[in-house]
Amino acid sequence: MAGDHEPERSDEAEGGPVKTFLEHLEDFRWVLIKSLVALFVAMLVCLVGASHVVQIIKWPLEHPLLKWPGQVHNPGPGRDQPVAVNFGTNHLGDLQLTPALRQSLNLGSNSPAAMDLEPLLIGTNHVLGWRLDTDASAGAASGRHGIELINLSPASGFVIAFQVALYGGAVLAAPFIFYFVASFVFPALKLRERKYVYRGLAFGGGLFFLGVAFCYFVLMPLALVAAQKYSQWLGFGAYQWQAENYISFVCKFMLGMGLGFELPVVLLTLVKIGVLDYQMLSGARRYMIIINLVLGAVLTTPEVITQLVMFLPLQALYEITVWIAWYWDRQERKRALHPVD
């Protein structure tokens, strides 16, 4: 008989030896030290490869998901038109081509994407002329949106490098920090609780990267197009953005989306441990709608389309969480009514 109940006792047993408060404090100190060292090393790696990390962050700017009418190269009659000015392989900047300037240059109905400056020889004189390029890919130096990222102060480059190192280092060091924290917390958990936390971490990591990928490949290109069009609707030019603000916005946006996709795993882990149940999750649905709408308003650009694109998957994930909690609750009730001998 004793052997029959032994697995149940071992399943509820706690792992690790019993330690005093000072011993726990010493363990926690080492967790902090190792986490900070891992973060510092990861930040150093990202700082050395900052130029490559910046190119990754700029990808959504150069690959818009949608090409709205009049996006870059055809702003319509009476509207300023940005044209990339190139000299050889160097991009010198963007020229706002007003209707008056178009008329003075005798461009007619052409819609140049770029003006290529070229040295010309007229007689014995060397002059600088230009050649109009109507190829849509000619404006790629400023991004497919026609937007150029710029620095407006001598210190901006160093600030951007620190941002890249901080955000990129946090991503690289996250697995190691999770491991260090888990090694500190898990000995205090029961074996049953530890099993569910392990599963939660495994699924949570996958959902986090799924949320980041969804934001990076789908939501971010759409948000950047919407931000540019909204500025143009207000009557402002939107062809030059501060690189510092752009990188901060993109990184926070992707981080928020990744954490939002983690919510189902956190809630279901709490359900398995016994902190939450189906009734509590079902009753909180109206609050989660408000929370997800607020997240969409805070983390995205201030227009409805992008906010809804972020709100819908977050709310769908919550509804899936409620359904899974209901299924688990139903299974528990069946087992209570028909216990297995």
N, C-alpha and C positions, 0 to 999 in steps of 0.2 A: 504493500500500500504506500509505503514511504517513497518507493521508487516512482510510483505513478505521479506523485505531486512534486517531485524534484525538478522537472523542467519548468513548472510554473514558478517556483521560487527563484530559480536561476534567471528566468526571464525578467523578474522584478528586481533582481539584485543590482547594486550599484557597482560601477567599475572603479578601479584605482584604490589606493590606500587612503585611510583617513589622515588628514593633515591638519596642523594647527593654522590659526589665522595668519601668523607671520610666514609660515611656509607657503600658503596660498598667495600672500602678498609678494613674496620673492618670485614665485612662478609667474605672477602677473607682470612683474617688472621685466623679467626676461622675455615675455611675450611682446611687450612694448619695444624693447631693444631690438629684437630680431625683426619685428615688423618695420621699424624705422630704417634698419639697415637694408632690408629688402626693397623698401620704397626708394631709398637713396640710390642704390645700385641701378634700379630700373629707370629712375629719372636721369641718371648719368648716361645710360645707354640711349635713351630717347633724345637727350641733349646732343650727343655726338651725331646721331642720325636725324637731327631736327628737320633738315631740308626734305628728307624722304617722308617724314611724318606729315609735314605741311602739304606735300603733294597728295597724300592720301586724304587729308581733310578737305582739300580743294576739289576733290572729284565730284561731289554733288553739284558744285557750282558750274562745272564744265560739262555736265551731262544732265540737262533738264529733262524731267519726265514728260512734260508737256510743252509743246511749242504753241503758245497762244498767238492769235492773230496780232500782227504788229509788234511782236515781242522785241526784236532788236533792230533788224535791218529794214523794217518798213513801218515806221511809227505813224504814217498817215500824213495827209496834207496839213501844212501849217505847223507840224511838230518838228522839234529838233531831232536830228538823226546822228547817232554816234558812229564814227568811222575810225577804225584802227589805223594808225600811222606807223609804218614800218620802214626801217632802213637796213636792207640786207636781212639778216636773221634777228635783228634787234627790234623790239617793240618800243617805240618812243612815247606812246600814249594814245589817247582817244581824242578825236576832234569832234566837237558838237557842230554838225552840219545843218545850219539853219536854212530855211527856204531862200533867204537873201544871199547867203554864201553859195548855195547850190546854183543860183542864177548867175552870180558873178563868175563862177567856174565853168559855166556853160555845160552843166552836166545833163540838162534836159530831164528825161524821165528815168535815167539810170539810177540804180540803187547800189552804189559801191559798198562793199564790205570792208575794204581797206584801200589806203593810198600808199603805194610803195615808192619811197624816195629813191631816185637813181641819179648817179653822176652822168652828165651828158657833155659831149664835146661838140661845140658849135664853132666851126672855124678853128681858131687857135685858143678859144676861150673854154674853160671848164665851168659849167653851170650845174645847178641842182634842179632836176625836174621831178615830176611824179607820174606814176602809172596807176590807173584805176583798176582795182581787182574786184569783180562782182562775185567771186567765189565765196559762198557762205562760210567756208572753213577758214577764210583769211583772217577772221576776227578771233581765232582761237586763242591768241595770246592774251586776250582779255577775258576768256571764258565764253562759253556758248551763250551766256546771258548778256554779253557785252559789258560785264562788270570787271573792273580791275581792282585788285586788293592793293592798298597803299599804306605806307607808314607816314605819319604826320609829325613825328618828332624823332630826334636822334636816339632816344631811349626806347622807342617802340620795338625795334628789333630784339632787344634784350628781353623786353616784357613778353613778346611773342614766344621767344625761345623758352622762357620759364613756363609759360602756359603749356606749350607743347610737352615739355619735360614733366610737368605736374600731371596732366591728364593722361598722357601716354604711360608714364611711370606707374600711375595708379592702376591702369588696366593690366600692365605686365606683372605688377607685384601682387595683384589681388589673389591669385591662387595660393601664393605662399603665405599671405596674411591670413587667409581663411584657414589654412592648415595650422598655423601657429595658434590662432584663436580656438580652433576645434580641439587641439591637443590640451588646451587649458580647461575648456568647458566640458568636454565629453566625459571625463572621469566622474563628474558629478551627476550624470544622467543614468537612469536605469537602462538596462539592455534593450528593453522594448522601445523606450523613447529614443535611444541612440540609433536604432535601426531605422525609425521613421525620419530622423534628422539626416542620416546618410542618404536616404532616398531623396529627401527634399533638396539636399545640396546638389545631387546629381541632376535632377530634373530642373532645378533652379538655374544651374549654370547654362544648360541648353536653352532655356527660355530667355535668359538674359541676353545671350548672343543673338537669339532670334529677334528680340526686340530691337537691339542695336542694328542688326542687318535690315530690318523692316524700315527703321528710321533713316538709315544711310542710303538705301537704294530706292525707296519709294517716297517716304514722307518728306525728307530733307530737300530733294530737288523740287518737289511741289511747293514747299514752303518758301524757298528762295525765289521762285518765279512769282509767287503771290506777293512777297514782300516788295519786289521790284515794281510790279504792276500797281500795287497800292500807293507807293510813293509817286509814281507817274500820274495816277488818278488825282492825287492831291496837288499836283502841279510842280513837283520837285524832280530834279534829275536824280537818277539812281544808277549811275554807271561807274561810280567809284565808292568803295566801302573801305572802312578802316580794317586792316587785317586783324588787329587785336580784338575788335568787337566781333568780327566774323568767326574767328576761331573759338572764342569764348561761347558764342551762341550755339555753334554746331556741336561742340563737346558737351555742353550742358543739355542740349536737346537730346542727343543720343544717350547720354547717361540716364536722363529722366525716363526715356522710353524703355531702356533696358530694365530699370528698376520697376517700372510699371508692369512689365511682363513677368516679373518675379512674384507679384502679389498672389496669384493662385497657389503657388507652391507654399508660400508662407501660411496662407489661410488653411490649406488642406493639412499641412503639418500640424497646425494648432488644433484642427479637428481631430486628427488621429491621437494626439497627446491627451485630448480631453478639455482643452481650454475653450474651444468653440464647438458649436453644433449646427445642424441644418436650420433649426428655428432661428438662431441668432443671425446667421448669414442671410436668410430669407427676409427677416425683418429689417436688415440694414440695407436692402437694395436701394431704397429711395435716397439714402445718404451717399451711397456709392455713385449714383448717377450725378449728384452734385459734385462730389469729389473729383470724378473723372472729367467733368466739364471744366472745373477749376484748373485741373492739371493741363487740359488742352489749351486753356486761355493763358496760363502762366508760361508754359514751356514752348509754345509755338508762337507764330506771328499773329498779330491781332486781326485776323480775318476768319470768316466762318468756315471756309472749305478745309483749311489745314486743321483747325480745331476739331471738326467733325471726323476727319481722317484719323486723328489721334484718339478721339473719344470712342469711336465705334469698336476698334479691336480691344481696348481696355475694358469696356463694358461687356463685350462678348466673352472675354476671358473670365470676368466675374460671374456671368451667368453660367458658364461651364463649371466653374467652381461650386456654385450653389447646386447644380444638378448632380455633380459627383458626391457632394455632401449628402444630398437627399438619397442617392443610391446606397451609400454606406449606412445611413440611418435605417433604411428599409432592410438591408441585410442584417443589421444588428437586431432589429425587431423580430425578424424571422428566426434567427438563432435563439433569441430569448423565448419565443413561443414553442420552438421545436428543438430543444437542446440535443446535441449529439452525445450519445452514451459512450 
